[in-house]
Amino acid sequence: MKKSDFSFKVEFSITVILFIFAACSKNNNPGPSPVITSFYLTYGIIGSPVTIIGDHFIPTVPTEKGKGPFPNTSIVTFNGTVAEAEYVYQDSIGIQHINAKVPAGATSGKITITANGITVSSLDDFNVIVPIYLPNVEVTTVPGWGEDVAVDGEGSLYVTHTEPSEIVKITPDGNLHTLWSSTTGEIPYGIAVDAKGNVFATVLGSYILKIDAGGKVTTLAGSAESGDVDGQGAIARFNFPFGIALDKDGNLYVADDFNYKIRKITPDGIVSTLAGSTGGYKDGAGTNAQFGGVTDVALDGEGNVYVTDGNRIRKVTSAGQVSTVAGSTPGYLDGTTANARFNGLSGIVIDAAGNLYVCDPENYVVRRITPDGTVATVAGSIPGNVDGPGSSAQFDYLLGITMNAGGAFYLTQSDGGPIRKIVIH
């Protein structure tokens, strides 16, 4: 055999061996490790949606193929309990997310993902929430939709619409009557009705509308120009007034959101500031107090004003003294007012016994706060529109709430969701 032939055979054999070794190494070498960078929400009840953000949940997808959804091949667990996670989305190279659901039987602990033969855990715990539900609660759907809702003594509902911009009355037999509409794009939001049939509404931006029982429309206070001015009628200025409520003397109270204030309007249109100053969360008297983002107001029989303010419920006395009833950082926790957590409160109403009922839209539930400081969940669970018992009923993002003379509640939802009714038996 020639030396050149021998060298060729040796070189060929080595090449084949190296090729086989590389192939075997490749098959035994796991892919890139999955990475969990964050997850949202950081808490939830069984069945709640959770978005897990990171990378390498599935092989990277070329950007030209879009964001997904792509079939999920990884395993997701909540503290060891396997979760439903059907698809993976890719926002960009290096950023993928999985939409999972908190599985039945899960407890608080780490979220893990197993992909490419590797299991990784989240740095932080996911907190599984167990609500304290009121018993004997029933949720149904009634005709209508809107942003905010009020009810009169005869059971007619008054609702604000944004598309089209109008205020409507829905009688108990389901007939709808338009009381006011805008052709210039003005948007009504908060609404209230008094015992005489006068309807009041905030027009987002700057003023308060009044529709008397005969249908005559006037401006009670404010103008097309936003601002922060006390005074009578058109002299006054507001800056995105949201929720409103009436006291027994016919005074109107306004959550003036962008001014971080609670304003009072007398029946003859004189506007004053009851409490608030700059943005923040500070208890105190009058303009020494601070609100972070007022949304709605409710009044008790003694003239105290209760305010939904971000994740907190605040109380303002008739003298302007502000205190915090419940809430602090965002979350979901029933129990005592000292420990309770809420997330982005919207509508609020109070019953004759002094119980407060609030819409907790980021948690998709309605909560109750009793005078003795106990917080419980009235109704709601995961996002949706499902009637039934309070603990299994589902709401979309909740906006407004009102209560009729018989103690039944009516609620509005975002994006044209239907009006819902809650009865506590």
C-alpha positions in Angstrom: 0.0 0.0 0.0 1.3 3.4 -0.9 1.9 5.9 1.9 -0.5 8.3 0.3 -3.3 5.7 0.3 -2.7 4.9 3.9 -2.7 8.6 4.9 -6.0 9.1 3.0 -7.6 6.1 4.8 -6.5 7.3 8.2 -7.7 10.8 7.6 -11.0 9.6 6.3 -11.5 7.3 9.3 -10.7 10.2 11.7 -13.2 12.4 9.9 -16.0 9.8 10.1 -15.3 9.3 13.9 -15.3 13.0 14.5 -18.6 13.4 12.5 -20.3 10.6 14.5 -19.0 12.1 17.8 -20.2 15.6 16.9 -23.6 14.2 15.9 -23.9 12.3 19.1 -22.8 15.3 21.1 -25.4 17.5 19.4 -28.2 15.1 20.1 -27.2 14.8 23.8 -26.6 18.5 24.2 -29.8 20.3 25.4 -30.8 23.6 23.7 -30.6 27.0 25.3 -31.9 27.3 28.8 -35.3 29.0 29.1 -35.3 32.3 31.0 -38.1 33.8 33.2 -37.6 37.5 33.5 -41.0 38.5 35.0 -44.7 37.6 35.2 -47.9 39.5 35.4 -50.1 39.6 37.4 -48.0 38.5 40.4 -51.1 37.2 42.1 -54.5 35.7 41.2 -57.2 33.2 42.0 -57.6 29.8 40.5 -58.2 30.2 36.8 -56.7 33.7 36.5 -54.7 34.5 33.4 -51.0 35.1 34.0 -48.5 36.3 31.4 -45.0 34.8 31.8 -42.3 36.8 30.0 -38.8 35.6 29.1 -37.1 33.7 26.3 -36.3 30.2 24.9 -39.7 28.8 25.8 -39.7 27.5 22.3 -37.0 27.8 19.6 -36.6 31.4 18.5 -38.9 32.3 15.6 -37.6 34.5 12.8 -39.0 38.0 13.1 -40.6 37.9 9.6 -42.9 35.1 10.8 -44.7 37.4 13.2 -45.6 37.2 16.9 -47.6 34.1 17.0 -49.4 32.3 18.6 -47.0 29.4 18.2 -47.8 26.0 19.8 -46.3 25.6 23.2 -44.0 22.7 23.9 -42.8 23.7 27.3 -44.2 22.7 30.7 -45.4 25.4 33.1 -46.1 24.8 36.8 -47.3 26.9 39.7 -45.5 25.7 42.8 -45.3 22.2 41.3 -48.9 22.1 39.8 -48.9 21.8 36.0 -50.8 24.7 34.3 -52.6 25.1 31.1 -50.4 27.0 28.6 -51.4 26.4 25.1 -49.5 29.0 23.1 -46.2 31.1 23.0 -46.0 34.6 21.6 -42.8 36.3 20.5 -42.7 40.1 20.8 -39.2 40.3 19.3 -36.0 38.3 19.2 -35.1 37.6 22.8 -38.6 38.3 24.2 -41.2 35.6 24.4 -44.3 35.2 26.6 -46.7 32.5 27.5 -50.3 33.1 28.6 -51.0 30.6 31.3 -53.9 30.0 33.8 -53.5 29.4 37.5 -54.3 25.7 37.8 -56.7 24.1 40.2 -54.9 22.9 43.3 -52.1 25.5 42.9 -50.6 27.2 46.0 -48.3 30.2 46.3 -44.8 29.6 45.2 -42.4 29.7 42.3 -43.4 29.4 38.6 -41.3 27.0 36.7 -40.8 26.4 33.0 -39.3 23.3 31.5 -38.1 23.7 27.9 -35.2 22.1 25.9 -34.8 19.6 28.7 -34.0 22.3 31.3 -36.2 23.5 34.1 -35.9 27.1 35.5 -37.8 28.8 38.3 -39.0 32.4 38.7 -37.1 34.5 41.2 -40.3 35.7 42.9 -43.3 33.8 44.2 -46.7 33.9 42.6 -49.4 34.4 45.2 -52.5 32.3 44.9 -55.5 34.3 46.3 -58.4 32.7 48.1 -61.2 35.2 48.3 -63.7 35.4 51.2 -67.1 35.4 49.3 -70.4 36.6 50.7 -73.0 33.7 50.6 -76.3 33.8 48.7 -75.3 36.2 46.0 -76.8 36.0 42.5 -75.5 37.8 39.3 -77.7 38.3 36.2 -77.6 40.4 33.1 -80.1 43.2 32.3 -80.6 45.1 29.0 -78.3 48.1 28.4 -74.7 49.1 28.5 -72.7 52.2 29.3 -70.0 54.0 31.3 -71.8 54.8 34.5 -75.2 54.1 35.9 -77.8 55.6 38.3 -81.2 54.5 39.3 -84.3 56.4 40.4 -87.1 55.5 42.9 -89.2 53.8 40.2 -86.4 51.5 39.0 -85.5 53.3 35.8 -81.7 53.3 35.0 -79.9 56.3 33.7 -76.8 55.5 31.7 -74.0 57.5 30.0 -72.7 56.3 26.6 -69.5 57.3 24.9 -70.2 55.9 21.4 -72.5 57.6 20.6 -72.1 60.4 23.1 -75.4 60.4 24.9 -77.4 60.0 28.1 -80.2 57.5 28.1 -83.0 56.4 30.4 -84.0 52.7 30.5 -87.4 52.0 32.1 -88.1 48.8 34.0 -89.9 47.4 31.0 -86.7 47.8 28.9 -87.7 50.9 26.8 -84.8 53.3 26.1 -85.2 57.0 25.9 -82.4 59.4 24.9 -82.3 62.4 27.2 -79.2 64.2 25.7 -76.8 63.6 22.9 -73.7 65.5 21.6 -72.9 66.2 18.0 -69.5 67.7 18.9 -67.9 64.7 20.5 -68.4 65.7 24.1 -68.2 62.6 26.3 -70.5 62.2 29.4 -69.3 59.9 32.2 -70.5 60.1 35.8 -74.2 60.3 36.4 -76.7 60.9 39.3 -80.4 61.4 39.6 -82.3 63.1 42.5 -85.7 62.4 43.9 -87.3 65.0 41.7 -86.1 63.4 38.5 -83.3 65.8 37.8 -80.3 64.1 36.1 -76.8 65.3 36.6 -73.8 64.2 34.5 -70.1 65.0 34.2 -68.9 65.8 30.8 -65.3 64.7 30.5 -63.1 67.6 30.2 -64.7 70.4 32.0 -68.4 70.8 33.1 -71.4 69.4 34.9 -74.7 69.0 32.9 -78.2 69.1 34.4 -81.3 67.7 32.7 -84.5 68.6 34.6 -87.5 66.4 34.9 -89.1 68.2 31.9 -86.0 67.5 29.7 -84.5 71.0 29.8 -80.7 70.9 29.5 -78.5 73.4 31.3 -74.9 73.7 32.5 -74.9 73.6 36.3 -71.2 74.5 36.6 -68.0 74.7 34.6 -67.5 75.5 30.9 -65.8 74.1 27.8 -62.5 75.4 29.3 -60.8 73.1 31.8 -59.0 74.4 34.8 -59.1 74.6 38.6 -61.3 77.5 39.8 -64.0 77.7 42.5 -66.9 80.0 42.0 -70.5 80.1 40.6 -71.7 78.5 37.5 -69.6 79.2 34.4 -66.9 80.9 36.4 -65.9 77.5 37.9 -63.4 75.2 36.2 -63.0 71.4 36.4 -60.3 69.1 34.9 -61.7 65.7 33.9 -64.6 65.3 36.4 -65.5 61.7 36.7 -68.0 60.2 39.3 -70.6 62.3 41.1 -73.1 61.8 43.9 -75.8 63.8 45.7 -76.4 64.4 49.4 -79.9 64.7 51.0 -79.8 68.5 50.6 -79.2 68.3 46.8 -75.5 69.2 46.9 -73.5 67.5 44.3 -70.0 66.1 45.0 -67.6 65.6 42.1 -64.4 63.5 41.8 -62.3 66.0 39.9 -59.6 63.6 38.8 -56.9 65.7 37.1 -57.2 68.4 39.8 -56.8 65.7 42.5 -59.7 67.2 44.4 -63.2 66.5 45.7 -65.5 69.5 44.7 -68.9 70.5 46.1 -71.6 72.1 44.0 -74.7 73.6 45.7 -78.1 73.4 44.1 -77.6 77.0 42.8 -74.3 76.1 41.2 -71.7 77.5 43.6 -68.5 75.4 43.4 -66.0 75.0 46.3 -63.2 72.6 47.0 -63.9 70.2 49.9 -60.5 68.5 50.0 -57.4 67.8 47.9 -54.5 69.7 46.4 -51.6 68.1 44.4 -51.3 64.5 43.4 -50.3 62.0 46.1 -51.6 60.0 49.1 -51.8 62.1 52.2 -54.5 62.2 54.9 -55.2 65.6 56.5 -57.6 68.6 56.5 -58.9 70.2 53.3 -56.2 71.3 50.9 -53.5 69.7 53.1 -54.7 66.3 52.0 -53.7 64.7 48.7 -55.4 62.2 46.4 -53.7 60.1 43.7 -56.5 59.6 41.2 -60.1 60.1 42.3 -62.7 58.1 40.3 -66.0 58.0 42.1 -67.8 59.3 45.2 -70.6 58.1 47.5 -72.2 59.8 50.5 -73.6 58.5 53.8 -76.5 60.0 55.8 -74.1 62.1 57.8 -72.6 63.9 54.9 -69.3 62.0 54.8 -67.9 61.4 51.3 -66.3 58.1 50.4 -63.9 58.2 47.5 -62.3 55.6 45.3 -58.7 56.8 44.9 -56.5 54.4 43.0 -56.0 51.3 45.2 -57.5 53.1 48.2 -60.8 54.1 49.7 -60.7 57.5 51.3 -63.2 59.2 53.6 -63.8 63.0 53.6 -66.0 64.5 56.4 -68.3 67.4 55.7 -65.6 69.6 57.3 -63.0 68.3 54.7 -61.0 66.0 57.0 -59.5 63.2 54.9 -58.6 59.7 56.1 -57.9 56.3 54.5 -60.5 53.6 55.1 -58.8 50.7 53.3 -56.2 49.9 50.7 -52.5 50.7 50.0 -50.4 49.0 47.3 -52.2 47.1 44.5 -53.3 43.6 45.1 -56.2 41.4 46.0 -56.7 40.4 49.6 -59.9 40.1 51.8 -59.9 40.3 55.5 -59.5 43.5 57.6 -59.3 47.0 56.3 -55.8 47.3 57.7 -54.6 44.4 55.4 -57.0 44.5 52.5 -55.7 45.1 49.0 -57.4 46.4 45.9 -56.3 47.2 42.3 -57.5 50.3 40.5 -60.9 51.0 42.1 -63.7 52.6 40.1 -67.4 52.8 41.1 -68.5 53.1 44.8 -71.9 53.1 46.5 -73.0 52.9 50.2 -76.1 51.3 51.7 -78.2 52.5 54.6 -76.2 50.3 57.1 -73.0 52.0 56.1 -71.6 49.1 54.0 -69.4 50.3 51.1 -69.5 48.4 47.8 -66.7 49.1 45.3 -65.9 47.9 41.8 -62.4 46.4 41.8 -61.9 46.2 38.0 -58.3 44.9 37.7 -59.4 42.0 39.9 -62.7 41.6 38.1 -64.7 41.6 41.3 -67.1 43.6 43.5 -66.0 44.0 47.1 -67.8 45.0 50.3 -66.3 46.9 53.3 -68.4 46.9 56.5 -68.4 49.6 59.2 -66.5 47.2 61.5 -63.7 47.0 59.0 -64.3 43.6 57.3 -63.5 43.3 53.6 -65.1 40.5 51.5 -65.8 39.7 47.9 -69.4 40.1 46.8 -69.1 38.6 43.3 -66.7 37.9 40.5 -63.8 35.6 39.7 -61.9 35.6 36.4 -62.6 37.9 33.4 -65.7 37.2 31.3 -69.4 37.6 31.2 -71.0 34.7 33.1 -74.1 34.9 35.3 -74.7 32.7 38.4 -73.7 32.6 42.0 -71.3 35.3 43.2 -68.3 33.1 43.5 -68.5 31.7 40.0 -69.9 34.8 38.2 -67.6 36.6 35.8 -67.2 40.3 34.9 -65.3 42.2 32.4 -63.6 45.5 33.5 -66.1 47.1 35.9 -66.8 50.8 35.8 -69.9 52.2 37.6 -72.2 50.9 40.3 -75.5 52.0 41.8 -78.1 50.5 44.2 -81.9 50.6 44.0 -84.3 51.1 46.8 -84.6 47.3 47.3 -80.9 46.8 47.7 -80.1 45.4 44.3 -76.9 46.6 42.5 -76.4 47.5 38.9 -73.0 47.7 37.3 -71.5 48.9 34.0 -68.6 47.4 32.2 -66.1 48.6 29.7 -66.1 48.1 25.9 -69.9 48.0 25.7 -70.2 45.1 28.1 -73.8 44.5 29.3 -75.2 45.9 32.5 -75.1 43.4 35.3 -77.3 43.0 38.4 -76.3 41.7 41.8 -78.8 40.6 44.4 -77.7 39.6 47.9 -80.4 37.2 49.3 
